[in-house]
Amino acid sequence: MSDQALNTFHFPENTCIPQAQPKHGGSVTLASPALDVMTDLAQVRAATISPDTDLNKAEQMMIQQGVRSLFVMSEFPCVDGLITASDLLGEKPMRLINQRNVQRQDLHVADVMTRLAALDALDYNELKAASVAAVVATFRQVGHTHLLVVQAATLQGPARIRGVISVTQVERQLGQAVLQMAAVD
């Protein structure tokens, strides 16, 4: 049996084509499993950026990739931190511009990102047994917009970032604001 080769094609010069994005999860309730609101990095490739990228380029990368956060990596496979759309468009850049007496184009991702040590992380095994309500309660407690999900080291490999949960994604799936909700019992 002879297999026939597939047809290929080329893109014109300077074509900008974004990568496919996973469908966002369906609607959830507070009683839904917490994993329903996690972006599983075992299923979806993480969007990444270098810490020395300027802020305008970082913003363009987020737009092109259809994401509101990027993992910051100076050396694969180690994650240095996370940069969000809020980091790029919020008060951090303005504060640094005033403090350093520089222009926006002089700022880089490393200047405004949240470093790994400052990010809140959840244990993947604990999350597997939790509900969306527990995730909402955690967001309310920590006051941040993103939670990393870490899978512990096993005989098969070292600890790794298994996923990320964003308050925006939880709100989209719940259909209501998370941080303004009454306390979750």
N, C-alpha and C positions, 0 to 999 in steps of 0.2 A: 504494500500500500504506500502510495506516494502522497505526502502532505504538500499542499500548495501553499506557497508563501503568502502572507497577508500584504495588502496594498499599504504603502506608506505615503506620507506627504510631508512637506516642509512649510514652515511659517515664513511669511515675507519678513525682510529685515525690519528691525525695530518694533516687531509685534509685541504687545504686552498682553499676556494671557495669564489670568490667575489660576491657581490650583483649585480643584474642586473642594467644596466645603461640605462637611457632613450635615445631614439634616439634623436640625435641632430637635431635641426630645419633645415628645408630645406633652400635653397638659398633665399636671400632677396635682395631688392634694397634699396636705400636711401629713397624711398617713402613708403616702407613697414611700417606697424604698429610697433611701438617700442616693443610691447609685444611679437612680433615674435622672438626677440633676448634675451628675459628674461628667465632664468631658474625659473619656477614657483614652489615655495616651497609648494604650496597647492596641487601640483600634484606629486612632487618628494621629497623624503626624503633628507634632507640636510646631507652631510657628515660632521661629527664633530670629534673633538679631544680635549683632556685635555691639559691645559696649561703646565702641568708638564711632558709631554711626551718629550723624547729626540728627537733631529732632525733626526737621522737615522730612528727611528721608524715612525716619521711623514712622511718622504719621502717614506718609504715602504707602509704606509697606502694609500698615494696618488696613488701610482702605483697600488696597489691591487684594489682600488676602481675606478680607471680610471678617476681620477679628478686632477685638478691642483690647487685646493684650498680647505681648510677645515675651517668650522666655529669652533672657539675656545670657549669651554664652560667649566667653572669650576663648575657650578651649574645649572642644568636644571631648567627652560627653558631659562635662561639668556645667551645671547651671549656676550662674552668678546671681541671678535675681529675676525680677519680673518688671516690665514696664507696661503701663496701661494708658489708655486714651486720656484718662483723668490726669495722669502724670505729665503727659505732653501738653494738655490744653488747660490745666488747672493753674494753681498759684505757684507751684514749684519753679517753673521756668521764669516767671516774672520776678520772683524773689531773688533768684540767682542773677538775673540780668541787672537788677538794682544793686545787689551786694558786690558783684564783681565788675560792674560798669562795663558790660559786654553786650553784644547783640545776640539775638536768638540763634542766629546761624553759627555762633561760636560755642553753643551748648551741645553736649552729646548725651546719648542714652545713659552713660555711666553717671552723669550729673544729676539725673532726676529719677532714675529707677529705684525700686525698692529692693534692697539687697536680700539675698537668701536668708541671712540671719534674722532679718526683721519680718519675714513672712510667717504667717500662722500655717501650721501643717496639721493634717489629720492622719491617723493610722488607717490604712485601707481596710484591714480586717475589722476594725471597730466600725468603720463606715458601712461595711456590708450588712451589719446588723441594725443600722440606724434608720430613722425615718427622715423625711424632708423637714419635719418639725424640728428635729434635733439640729439639722443644718441651719435652719432659720434662727434658732436660739443661739447657735454658735456665732453666726454673723452679727447678731445683736450684741453679744458679749464682747467680741473682739473689735467691732467697729471698722473692719476692713472690707474691701470689696472682692477679695479673692482668697481662696483657701487652697493650699496645695494638698494633694493626697499622696501619701508615701507608702509604698509597699516595702515591708521589712525584708532584710536579707534572708536568703534561703540557701540551701545547698547548691541550687542551680545558678545563683548569682547574687550580686550585692544589692543593697537597698537602692530603690529608684523612685523617681517621681512617677506615680502611676496615673495621676489625673489632676485636674484642676476644677474647682467649682467657683463660678462667679455669681455675685449677687444679681447681676443683670439677667443671667440665664435662669436663675431660680425664679426671679420675678416674672420673666416671660412665661415660664412654664406654669407657674402658680396663677398668673393673671392678676397679681396684686403686688403692691410695694412691700418689700420685706422689712426694711428698717423702720417703716412707719407703722407696722402691724402692732396690735396689742401683744403683750408678752405671751409667748407660747408656753403652754403648760405641758 
